[in-house]
Amino acid sequence: MSNSKTATLTFRIMPQLKKALCEAADREHRSIANMVEVLIRDYCVKNGIDICEQEERMNAATDEIEGIK
């Protein structure tokens, strides 16, 4: 995993999905945030989405916005 900063993600879901997420996180002894990250990573692996490539693009875009070259 890279040493890049974490990003904040805020979203709304149905209460039933939140309850299921909390139960899944509890069963895995994870925080809710970490459980969401694991689920996203698993989805990306199963669907051929390269996370490293996405992180590099995001870092480059952030650097461009901040004027870092």
Rosetta silent file (secondary structure, phi, psi, omega in degrees, C-alpha in Angstrom):
SEQUENCE: MSNSKTATLTFRIMPQLKKALCEAADREHRSIANMVEVLIRDYCVKNGIDICEQEERMNAATDEIEGIK
SCORE:     score description
SCORE:     0.000 S_00000001
   1 L     0.000  144.005 -177.508    0.000    0.000    0.000 S_00000001
   2 L   -78.651  166.653  178.659    1.262    3.491   -0.807 S_00000001
   3 L   -93.895   18.351 -178.781    2.030    6.226    1.693 S_00000001
   4 L   -69.661  159.332  178.441   -0.379    8.652    0.038 S_00000001
   5 L   -64.817  154.993  175.049   -2.887   10.590    2.085 S_00000001
   6 L   -85.523  157.985  179.089   -6.289    9.112    2.622 S_00000001
   7 L  -111.817  148.465  177.389   -9.343   10.708    1.067 S_00000001
   8 L   -87.593  136.607  179.169  -12.644   11.426    2.765 S_00000001
   9 L  -131.716  122.027  179.359  -15.715    9.751    1.322 S_00000001
  10 L  -122.429  129.104  178.945  -19.214   10.625    2.504 S_00000001
  11 L  -153.511  162.710  178.477  -22.317    8.895    1.197 S_00000001
  12 L  -109.282  140.062  175.755  -25.800    7.822    2.224 S_00000001
  13 L  -136.759  165.284  177.700  -27.066    4.253    2.161 S_00000001
  14 L   -64.331  145.111 -179.964  -30.205    2.465    3.279 S_00000001
  15 H   -54.618  -34.556  179.815  -30.218    1.619    7.001 S_00000001
  16 H   -65.039  -38.153  178.352  -30.386   -2.104    6.160 S_00000001
  17 H   -69.260  -38.037  177.577  -27.157   -1.858    4.148 S_00000001
  18 H   -63.685  -42.035  178.726  -25.449    0.027    6.959 S_00000001
  19 H   -61.616  -43.873  178.635  -26.531   -2.664    9.407 S_00000001
  20 H   -64.050  -40.724  177.999  -25.163   -5.376    7.094 S_00000001
  21 H   -62.243  -44.763  178.827  -21.916   -3.426    6.668 S_00000001
  22 H   -61.798  -41.096  178.709  -21.543   -3.074   10.445 S_00000001
  23 H   -65.599  -43.154  178.215  -22.170   -6.800   10.902 S_00000001
  24 H   -62.289  -44.291  179.453  -19.631   -7.699    8.205 S_00000001
  25 H   -62.557  -41.892  179.872  -17.048   -5.360    9.749 S_00000001
  26 H   -63.475  -44.007  179.364  -17.696   -6.813   13.190 S_00000001
  27 H   -62.512  -33.307 -178.408  -17.301  -10.396   11.943 S_00000001
  28 L   -92.014    0.369 -177.159  -13.987   -9.478   10.292 S_00000001
  29 L    56.296   47.927 -179.340  -12.798   -7.437   13.314 S_00000001
  30 L  -124.337  159.723  169.772  -12.472   -4.358   11.094 S_00000001
  31 L   -74.597  163.465  177.854  -13.570   -0.758   11.283 S_00000001
  32 H   -62.181  -43.577  179.865  -16.421    0.220    8.995 S_00000001
  33 H   -60.065  -43.059 -179.928  -14.040    2.352    6.903 S_00000001
  34 H   -68.048  -35.891  178.243  -11.616   -0.544    6.528 S_00000001
  35 H   -63.948  -42.561  177.087  -14.457   -2.920    5.615 S_00000001
  36 H   -60.709  -43.775  179.416  -15.590   -0.549    2.851 S_00000001
  37 H   -60.904  -44.395  179.087  -11.986   -0.371    1.599 S_00000001
  38 H   -61.710  -44.330  179.507  -11.701   -4.173    1.574 S_00000001
  39 H   -62.213  -41.397  178.847  -14.989   -4.519   -0.321 S_00000001
  40 H   -66.238  -44.863  178.749  -13.887   -1.965   -2.920 S_00000001
  41 H   -60.563  -44.528  178.218  -10.481   -3.613   -3.326 S_00000001
  42 H   -59.473  -43.900  178.663  -12.102   -7.051   -3.728 S_00000001
  43 H   -60.431  -45.346 -178.635  -14.466   -5.669   -6.369 S_00000001
  44 H   -62.473  -43.069  178.734  -11.574   -4.072   -8.253 S_00000001
  45 H   -62.049  -45.913 -178.061   -9.532   -7.279   -8.224 S_00000001
  46 H   -67.183  -23.830 -175.551  -12.498   -9.348   -9.444 S_00000001
  47 L  -113.030   15.952  173.573  -13.286   -6.850  -12.219 S_00000001
  48 L    68.273   28.394  177.664   -9.782   -6.113  -13.481 S_00000001
  49 L   -95.924  118.976 -177.313   -9.537   -2.572  -12.138 S_00000001
  50 L   -80.771  107.558 -177.497   -5.913   -1.700  -11.379 S_00000001
  51 H   -67.179  -40.082 -179.733   -5.916    0.185   -8.083 S_00000001
  52 H   -59.806  -43.115  179.134   -2.255    1.243   -8.317 S_00000001
  53 H   -62.448  -41.818  178.674   -2.899    2.856  -11.691 S_00000001
  54 H   -63.559  -42.655  179.606   -5.906    4.688  -10.274 S_00000001
  55 H   -63.010  -41.234  179.257   -3.859    5.924   -7.283 S_00000001
  56 H   -62.880  -42.309  178.228   -1.105    7.185   -9.591 S_00000001
  57 H   -64.332  -41.486  179.469   -3.648    9.093  -11.697 S_00000001
  58 H   -65.233  -42.607  178.699   -5.250   10.599   -8.607 S_00000001
  59 H   -63.653  -40.845  178.986   -1.873   11.639   -7.193 S_00000001
  60 H   -64.439  -41.452  179.026   -0.882   13.218  -10.507 S_00000001
  61 H   -65.355  -41.095  178.095   -4.168   15.120  -10.670 S_00000001
  62 H   -63.862  -44.276  178.392   -3.747   16.335   -7.090 S_00000001
  63 H   -60.167  -41.262  179.983   -0.181   17.432   -7.793 S_00000001
  64 H   -63.932  -43.017  179.278   -1.363   19.309  -10.879 S_00000001
  65 H   -63.819  -40.352 -178.112   -4.092   21.076   -8.911 S_00000001
  66 H   -82.720   -3.630  178.741   -1.642   21.999   -6.145 S_00000001
  67 L    79.361   20.849  178.788    0.959   23.157   -8.677 S_00000001
  68 L   -94.262  135.994  179.124    3.478   20.425   -7.827 S_00000001
  69 L  -116.390    0.000    0.000    5.494   18.972  -10.697 S_00000001
